[in-house]
Amino acid sequence: MEHLSHLKTSEDILKYFSNTVFLNQENGQQHNPYDQEVRETHAIENGDMEQLVKSLSETYTGQLGRLARDELRNIKNLAIVNAVLSSRAAIRGGLLPEVSFTLCDAYIQKIEETDTIDSLNQLIRECKFHYCQLVSSTLAEKSLQKKKIPHSKITQCKNYIFSHLHQKLKVQDIAEELNTSPSYLADLFRIYEGQTISSFILHEKIKLVKNMLIYSPYTYSQIAAYLGFSSQSHLGTQFKKATGYTLRQYQERFRNLSREE
């Protein structure tokens, strides 16, 4: 019975298809060209806002598909299709799939809650631009990460840090030395290095602590004082957080290994 039901459904769809093709030919009706849809999805995939605007402003003699007898339901279905196509184009453009899927779900829920055709048409447009903007931002971030040539201020900042690791370094002091504002330097460093200046300083100091624990004769308190930590306890806390070892555990384990080598 299930197989017969499937056949009947297929026959109904084929009959509808044949009738619709015939009526469309008789009335001179056709869908909007596929290349227009391709231009829209490519604009989203490339994060090209300008191209998306051009694509949406184009006029055609064709029309959108009919996805339901009721006009409101028809526009809702078209809006859902647009949201899905936009989300997939955005994923191809580099947007994280989970982000794209979740946003698509949100738009579909909003579509279902919307009760006027004008609002739905506006939602379709908003969805496309939203995805295009997200891809544009994603591509811009990736492009920035690929730039290996460091900003001159970043290079100067790092050089200053490396030559003053034994001091208590503050962003304010570094910025003054480089003749720039602390907020500008902090933002620039975060963009180029993906971390704050403070976290970079601590990371470099911890690297030096590791070296000193293994190869120097200094005590823990001397190392703390030399590298500008407020106390041995402060150093120990930061070191444990960064490495998972206490100062003694690290020293005993890796000093012995260095001697075996």
Order of alpha helices (4+ residues) and beta strands (2+ residues): alpha-alpha-alpha-alpha-alpha-alpha-alpha-alpha-alpha-alpha-alpha-alpha-alpha
